[in-house]
Amino acid sequence: MHYLTWEARKHPVRPWTLLLVLCAMLLLNGYAESRATLDMSTMGSESYLAAFDEVYSQVEGEITLENMQWVISEYSRLSAQIQSGQFSTEEDWENTYTGYTFQDSILFEQLYADAKYAYEYGIHAAQIASAAADNARYYAERQNAALSGRYTAMADIYAQRQIEDFYRTEGWADYAAYEFSNLLILLLVLLGLSPLFAMEWDTGTKQLLQVTPRGSALARHGKLLLAAVYVWAVTTLFSAQDYLWFSRFYGFRGLGNPLYAIQEFSHTALNIRIWQFLVLNYAARLLGVGVFSAQVLLLSAAVRSNLSAFGGGAALLMLQVAAGAFCARASVLPLLNIAELCEDFTGNTLLGVFLPEVFQQILVQGLLGAACIALLCRLDRVGFSGRRKERVYVPADQMAD
């Protein structure tokens, strides 16, 4: 453990400076989240939002025929009033939920659509499973193993899908789509880790480490441990802030519901619960940040100055953004927020097993990160062949004839 503290003390950026930068970025992220949730709350007044919560709370929980009938009857009643034009435009709290009949109709239109989706999803999933099974047999008869395997997997995944509990889910979709904190995490990683290996050349201690028994190895292990702790701490802090902020605004419900209970994930290939998706999203984010950190550390070990390491890391970040736009599989960015990887039924059959897109991305980036760490250890142990060799003075009487 003393190697960890020693490497932290050697860091050219003082711990208190990093802490201040981290706090500033957390405040910036909190401001961005407040603006995002403020924009989302413009769908109605405070009275409308309060009525929205109250009406939904009456039917949330186990889906029952009684609750669904009440939603349908209120939706039909309000729709008929609006279509006939026989309704008051004056404020009326005694006979309305929101104070106005027209706002009541908007509220129940959304409630009806959400409840209908949850109640009928099982039927929709069964239809997809049946069609997928027919397609699997069709392609099997024509010796197309790839498509046959894909549709067989789809039939198995969609079979027996059912939503048993009803909860409002728009908060989950907004939380899954929030990405600003990812940029701040990568910038903090770039600032904190880019000089970790390059600083040894700047301070002239690299030569001392190389002639000290196990000096380079112990320093390398300390640096990698420090990087792992730093990546975990930064990623966890921002992930916790994101969840707590959105949870405070939306009052998240239905953690035990299946992921496809969120309408944006209706065609997902994952049969997991919402809480399991949150764990998977955090783990994938941690892996993505870790892979980017490994690339930054590899670059730091390959250059001889902190400035070059930081500049190269900034270029690496821009390359990640470009790769995310044109070749997502080569970028860590999709792992920082896996919602897009999980929304649709995407993936491939490998060795007879269907592997969803999100797990393929995890596999590819995990292998890339491991390769970067292995190359980093090799490079730090034997040196970089492209570096200029130091001149060594040899007495004339010892030179070969």
N, C-alpha and C positions, 0 to 999 in steps of 0.2 A: 504493500500500500504506500510505502514511503516513496516509491518510484513515481506513483501517480502525483503526489503532492510536489515532488521535486520538479517534474515536468510542468506542472501548473505554475510554479514559481518562476521557471525559466521563460515562460511565454512572454513575447514582446508586448502583448496587450495585457495590461494589468487586470487581475480578476475584478476589481471594483469598476474598472472601465467597462468590461464586458457586462457586468451586472447592470450598470446604468443604461447601456445600449439595449439590453434585454428588456428592462422595465419600460424604456421608451417605446420599443416595438410592441410590447404587450398593450400599452396604452393606445398606440396607433391602431392596433388590431381591434381593441375594444371600441374605438371610435368608428372604425369601418363597420363593425358588427351592429353598432347602434344605428348607423345610417341605413344599413341593409334592412334591419327589422322595422325601422321607422317607415321606409318606403313600402314595406309589406303591409303595414298597419293602416295605410291610407285607403284601404278598401271600405272603411266606414268610420263613423264617429265612435266615441267611447261607449255611448249607449247601445249602438249597434253591436259592437264587439262583446259587450257584457251580455246582451241578449243572445248572441251567437253561442257563447259559452254555456249559457243557461239551457238553451234549447237542445244543444248537442248532449249535455250531461243527462238529459232525460232519457235518451235512447242508447247511450254508450254502455258497453258491456256485452253480455251474451246476446246474440241475435235471436229475437223472438218474433213470432208472427204478430203478436199484439203491438209491439213497437213499430214494426214495419207498416202495419195497417194504420196506425196513428200518423206516421209520416206521410203516407199516401193520401189520407183523408184531408190533412191540413194543406198539403201541397195542391190537391185538387180544388179545395175550397178557395184558396187564395188565387189560384190561376183563373178560376171562373170569375171571381170578382174583378180581377185586372182586365180580363178580356171583355167583360160586359161594360166596364167603365163605371160601375155602380159602387164606388168606394170614395171615402172622404180623404181629402189631402191635408186635413187638419191633424194636429197632434192628438193622439188618443191612446193613453196608456192603459185604459180599462179594458179595451177590446183588442189590443195588439201586443206583440212581444217586444217590438223595437220602438214603438211610439207612432209608427206610420204603417199603413196597410201595404204600400208599395215596397217598403224595405222588408216587411215580413215575407212578401212573395219572393224577393231576391234571396233571403236567408233560406227559405224552405226549398227553393229551386236547387241550391247547392246541397242542402241536406238530403234531398230526394236523390240527386245524382250520386252522392257518396254512399248512401244506404243501398241504393239499387246495385251499385258496383259490388259492394260487399256481399249482398244477399245472393246475387246471381253469378258470382265469380265461379263457384263450383261447377255450374252448368257450362259456362264458357270454357273452363279448363278441360272438362270432359270432352267437349266437342273438338278441341285442339288435339287431345290425346288420341281420340278416335281417328281423326284425319291423319295424324302422324303415323299411327299404326298401319293404316292403309297404304301410305306412301312407302313405309319401310318394306312391306310385302311386295309392292310394285317394283322397287329398285332391287330387291333381293332376287326376284324372278329374272331380272335383266343383268345379274352378276355385277351390280354396282355396289361393292361392299362399303365404300365410303359414305354414300348417301343413305344406304340402308342402315348403317350403324348410327348415323346422325339422327334419322327419324325414329329409330328404335329408342335411342336415348331420350328424345323429346317425348315420346309416348310414355316412357317410364317416369320421367320427371313430372309431367303434367297430370298423370293419373292420380286420383284420390286427393287432389288439391281442394281445399275448402277453407273458407274464412268463417270461423265460429264466433268471433267477437268483433264488434263494431266500435271503432274509435276514429276521431278526426286525425288525418295524417298529413295535412298540408305542411305542418311544421317540420316533419321528417324530410320532406322533399327539399324544402328551403335550406335546411341544415346540411343535407348531403351535397347541395349545389354550391355551398360557400367555399371559396378557394383563396381568398386574399392572404390568409395566414400562411399558406404554403410558400409564397414569395418571401415573407419575412423569415421563415424558418431557413430557407436556402441562403438568404443573405447573412444570417447569423452564423450558419455553418461555414460559409465562405470567409467571414471575418475571423472566426475563432480557430479554424483548422488550417487555413492556407499557409500560415508561417510555421507550422509545427515541426516540419523536417527542414525546411529551407533556413530556419533561423540558426541551425548549427553551423552552416557555412558563413552566414553573416557575422556570427560572433567568433568564428575561428575555433570552435570546440569540436568540430567533426574529426579533425586529425587526432585530437586527444582521445576521443572515444574509440577510434580505430586501433590505437596502440594500447588501450586499456583492456585487460582480460575481460571478455564478455561485455565490454562497455557498450558497443553498438547494439548488441542483442537486448541488454537490460533497458537501454534508452528507448529502443524501438517498442518493446513491450509496454513500457510506461506511456509512451505516446499513443499507442493503439488503445490502451485502457482508458486514458484521458479522453480520447476522441469518442469512444463508446459511451462513456458516462455523459459527456457533453451533448452528444446527439440524442440520447435518451431523455435527458433533462429538458432540452429545448423543445423536442417534439411533444413530450408529455405535457409541458406547460401550455403550449398553444392548443393542443387537442382538448385539454381539460377546459381551457377558457372558451373555446368554440362551443363545446357541448353545454357548459353551464349557462352561457349567455343565451343561446337559443332555447334551452330548456326553461330558463326564467321567463322568456318572452312568450313561448307557446305552451308551457306546461305539458311537456311530452307525456303521452299516454300510450298504452298498448305495446310495451316493450316485448311482451310475450307473443304478440301477433306474428304471423309469417311475414316475410319481407314483401311478398306479392300483395299484401293488404294495402300497401302504398301504391296508388294507381300508377305512378311513374315506373314502378317495378313490376307491372302486371305480367310481363313476358320474361322475367328473369329466369336464368337457368339454375338458380340457387334455391333449394328448399330449406331455408334456414329462417330463424326468428330474427326480429329486428335487433334484439340485443346481441345476437351472434354476428349480425352484419356490422354493428358498431365495433365489436372486438376485432373482426376481420379488417375493417377499414383502418383501425388504429395500427394493427400489426403490419398491414401493407404500407401505411404511411411511414412507419418506423423503418421498414426495409428500404423504401424508396430514398429516404433521407440518408440512411446508412450507405447505400450504394453511391449516391452523389458524394458523400463524405469520403468514401474510399477513393473515388476518382480525384477529388481535391488533394487528398494525402499523397496519392501516387504522383501527381503533378508537383507537389511540394518537394518530394524526394528527388525529383528529376531536375530541379533548377537550383541556383546558388544564391538567390536573394529573396527576401520577403516580398519586395515589390513585384518581382517576376512571378512569384507564386500567386499573389493576389490578382495580378492582371490576367494570368493564365486561367485562374479560377473563374474570373468574371467572363472570360471568353467561353469557358466550359459551360457556364450557366446559360449563355446565349445559344450555344449549340444544343443544349437540352431542350430549350424552347423551340428551336427550329426542328429538332427531331420529333418533338411532340406534335408538331403541325404536319409533318410530312412522312414520318416513320415512327409511329407511336411505340412500336415494340422496342425500339432502341433507346427510348427515353424513360427516365424515372418519373416524369410528371404524372402519367396516368395512375401510378401507385399512390401518389399523394392524396388522391381523391378517387376512389374506385367506383363511384356511382355510375359513371358512363360505361364502365366495363361490365357492370352488373345489371343494367336496365333491360337489356334485350337478351334473347336466347342466342348467344354467340359462343363459339368454341369449336374444337375439332376433336375427332376421335383418334387417339394415339394408342397403338397396341391393343385395340379393341375396347378401350375405355374412353368415354367422353370426358374431355377436360374443358371446363368453361374458360372463357377468355381471360378472366381475372387471374386464374391459377397459372395459365400459360405466361402471362406477364410477370407474375411472381417468380416462376421458374427461370425465365430468361434473365431477369434482372438479378436474381439471386446468384446465378452462375457468373454473371458479369461482375458482380461485386466481389465474389470469392476470387475470381481471376485477378482483379485489381489488387486485392490484399496480398495474394501470392506473389504477384509481380513486384509489389511494393517491398515486401520482405526480401526478395531476391536482390532488388536494386539497392536497398539500403545496406545489405550485407556485403555485396561485392563492389559497390560503386557503379557509377554511370560511365560507360565506356566513352561517351562523347565528351566528357569533361577533360580539360587540359591537365595532363600529368604534371605533378610538381617536380621541379628540378632537384636532383640530389647531387650534392658535391662529393666527388670521389677523388681522393689524393692521387697525385700523378704516379707515385710509386706503387699504387695498387692497381693501376690500369693494366689491362692485358696487353701484351706485346703485339 
